[in-house]
Amino acid sequence: MIETIRFKLNGRPVRLKVDGARTLLWVLRTDLGVTGPKYGCGEGLCGACTVLADDVAVLSCQKTIKDVADSEITTIEGLAQNGKLHPLQKAFIKHVGFQCGYCTPGMILKAYSLLADNPTPSRAEIIDGMDENLCRCGTHTRIVAAIETAAREMKGGLQ
Amino acid sequence: MPSSSMNRREFLKRMGVIGGGIIIGFNTLDRQALARRPRSGFLGAEIPTDFNAFLRIGTDNRVALYTGKIEMGQGAMTSIPQLLAEELYVDYDAVDIVMGDTDLCPWDAGTFGSLSIRHFGIFLREAAGEARAVLMQLAADQLKSPVDRLATRNGYVYDPSNPGRRIRYGELTKGNIIEKHLKDVPPLKPSSKYETMGKSFPRRDALEKVTGAAEFSGDIRLPGMLYAKILRPPAHGAKLVKANTDPAKNIDGIQIVKEGDFVAVLHEHPDVAEQGLAQIKAQFDRPKTGVDDKTIFDHLLKATPNPEIASQGGNLKAGEKQASTVIEETYFNSYVAHAPMEPHTATAKFDGKKLTVWASTQTPFRVKAFIAERLNLSTDNVRVIAPYVGGAFGGKSASRQALEAARLAKRIEKPVQVAWSRAEEFFYDTFRPAAIVKIKSGLNSSGRIAFWDYNVYYAGMRGSKQFYEIPHHQEKVYGRWRGSAGRYHPFGIGPWRAPANNTNVYARDLHLNLMAARAGADPLQFRLEHLKDKRMINVLQAAAKKFGWQALKTPSGRGYGIACGIDAGTYVAFMAEVEVDKGSGNVDVKRVVCAQDMGVVVNPEGATTQMEGCITMGLGYAFTEEIHFKDGEIFDLNFDTYTLPKFSWLPEIETVILENPDLAPQGGGEPAIIGMGGVIATAIYDAVGAAVFQLPMTPARVKAAMMQA
C-alpha cells in the first residue's frame, strides 16, 4: 500500500511516498541512493546491511520502511559529524579493521550500538556482541582491537 | 577509484595513439628494449613493453600508476605504488593509482595466484626504472651535465655536485608520454637501497571504507538504470521446459526479457524485480544423477582422469622393500564455497556502440574479451572496470554476472544492474573441488621415511610436491582444480585461495604425524630430520620459537598441531593448540602461530593483515565449510547452514615474517591459509589420538574419529 512515511536519515528529514511493506535496505540503497548499507545475505544472517534506528543496530534487510517511520536512521554515511570522523572510524583505520571493506559499514554501526549499550565492554563482551556480523576476509582480531581502542577514546560517550 | 576521471581519449593520448602536444624524445631507434623481462605465456604475453603503459608523470609532478590488478581487500592499491615510487625515485604520496580499467590500464591476466607483487611488480619496477633512466638523459641535455653526474630524488633530476642544478620530472615530460626508450633496462634497485619498499604505508582505501564512500559495483547508480533478476534453475543440469511470465507483467514498471531459457525481470527497484521474478511460473526438467555429497567420492574415483607426475625420485618398489612399517591412509575434503561478503555484481550501460561494465571481478581483461566474443562486439567497444571488489578469494575469476548485465544493457539499451542474491552466489560459485588423497608411505627400522607414494585426486597440482629428504617418492596428480560441470563434478569448480594447496598440506601433514607417531618421534623433530631446505627449516624453527614448542611424541594430549608448505614462492609453517571436547567433538582453537618467509616484504602491515586473514578464513574449511547437494541441487544457499568463521571462534593469532632481503618479493595473499586444515588435524590428533580423515572436521566427524581411535 502506498503511504507517506517520514523519518530522519542521517540527521535530515525524509518524506517518502512508498509502499510501506518495501524493505528498508532497498529503499535506502535505491530510492534514496544511500549505498553504505550493503546487501550480504538478505535474511538477517550477516550484518552487512546494519543501520542504526534511534542509535540501536538493526538489520535493514529485515525491516520494512514502515517499521522505521518516525525513527532516526543513521547509516555509515551519517556517522562522521561535520567532517570529523567518529572514534570508531578512526580506530578502524588505525587498526586496519577492514580489508575488502564490504562488511565494514555494518561492523562499525554494530559496534556503535554495542558501545551505546555498554560503553566499557570487556573483550569477551565485544566478541559476543559482534558475533552475528560476518567478515570473510578474516579481519576479526583487528576489528576487536579497533572497538577496544574506540571504547577507550569515547570514555562512555558516543562521540 | 580514480579511474572515473579518465576517459578513453585521454588514455589514447597517453599512449600516443592520437596527438597530444609535444612528444618527448629524440631517439626512437631503441624501441625493442631487449633486456627487459620477457613477456611470455598465459600471464605475461600481452603485457605491454612500452613503459608509458604503466605510468604517466603529470606537469604537477604527480605520477599516475596504471595497473590491471584490482583491489579486493588484499591491499594491492597500497603496496603496488610502493614499487613504482621506489624505482622511479618519487615520493610515495606523489603516486596515484588507477586499477582494473581495461581502457586505461595495461593488459593483465587477472588478480590471482599472489602474483601482483611477485610477477606484475617486476614489470612495473622495470618500467619505472627505464622511465627514470630516460628522464635522466633528457635532464642531462637541459642541465648541461653529463648523465653519469646526475642523480634522482623525490621526482627531481639533479646534479649532486651542484644541487641547484635540478629539474622536476614534470617539467621534462610536460604531461606527455615519453617517446624515448632504452635498449638496456637498468637493473632493479638492490634491496639494501630500498626507501619505500619495506615500510607499512597506511592503506589508501581506509577513509573511503570507513565512511561508506567506497564504491562497489552494486553502488553505481546510473540515470534510468534497471535492476535485473534472472530466472534460475533449481539444480545444475536442470532444463527449462516452460515459463509463464504473464503474472509478472501486472506489476507496474516491470520489464521482461526472454531469450530462450534466459528470462530476466527488470525494474527500477531490485526488490520489486524480485517480486516479479517470484510471479513467474517455471517448469524445469531436473536431472537424477544420484550423486550427492556422500556418494561424490566414489563417483570421482570411478571417473578418475589421467594423472600427471608432480615429482618423483628413487624407486617406490625399492622403497617399499626397505620399509619395516607401512602406513596407508585416504584423506577427503568436501566442496567449499568462496562466499565473499559481496555477491557477484555488475552494472552495465550501452550507448549504442560501446558497452561499459563495472563488475566485481578479479579478471577485467578476460571479462572484456569474453563479453566482446559473446555479444559480437569488437574488443574496442567493451570497457570493463573493476571498482572495489568486496572479497573474491578466487571466486571472482569467474564473472558470469558481468555477461548477464552486459547482455541485458545491450538488449534493452538502458543501464542494468545484476546483483546476485546470496542464493545465486552459492549456486553459481565455482567451488573448491571435493578431493581425495591416497598416501602410502613407509618407515625404515631407524624411523626414517623410506618411501612416499602420494596420489591426489581432483584437488590439483599446487603444493602436491613433497620437499623432504625421502629416497623413494612419487607424487601423482589426477585432475585439476578448474572445470565445468560434467563428467567429474556436478557443478563448476575453480580456484579457491591457494588452490590445491590446502588439501595437499592437510593430507601430507596429518599423514606425517601418523608416521611420526609410529616412529615414536616428536612431529617437529621428525620433519626437521627429513629436511635440508633451509627456508623450510627456518620457518619451522621460527614458528616453534614463537609457539614455545616442546618436543614430545604425538599424541601427547597437549593438542599441539603442526603443518608447513610452500605456496606462491613463500615458505610457511603453522603451529596450533586446540582443546577437544570429548563428549561433543567440539574443538576449541586456543592459539595459532604462523611463520612465513616471503622474501622482500613490501608492506609489512599489509602482509601481516593478509596472514591473519588467511588464518581466520582457514578455520572455516577446517571446521564447518562444506557444500551439501544432491542431483545438482545445492542445499547450502545462505549462512544459516553454511557457517563462516565468527568472532567467537577467534584463537590467539601470532604471525612472524622472516627477514630474507636477498630474495625478491614472493606471494602474500594465499600462503598463510594452506596449513589451516593440516595444523588443526594434527592438533586434534595430538589431543585425543584421533585422525580425522575428512575436511571439514565437524564435531560429528571428530567424534567418529575418536570412536575409531
Interface residues (C-beta under 8 A of the other chain):
Chain A: R22 T23 W26 T30 D31 G33 T35 G36 K38 Y39 G40 C41 G42 E43 L45 C46 A48 T75 I76 E77 L79 A80 L85 Q89 F92 I93 V96 F98 Q99 C100 G101 Y102 C103 T104 P105 I108 I126 I127 D128 M130 D131 E132 N133 L134 C135 R136 C137 G138 T139 H140 T141 R142 I143 V144
Chain B: M72 G73 Q74 G75 P202 R203 D205 A206 L207 E208 K209 V210 T211 G212 A213 A214 E215 F216 G218 D219 R221 Y227 E268 H269 P270 D271 V272 A339 P340 M341 E342 P343 Y388 V389 G390 G391 A392 F393 A419 S421 R422 E605 T609 Q610 E612 G613 C614 I615 T616 M617 N638 F639 D640 L644 P645 K646 F647 S648 L650 I653
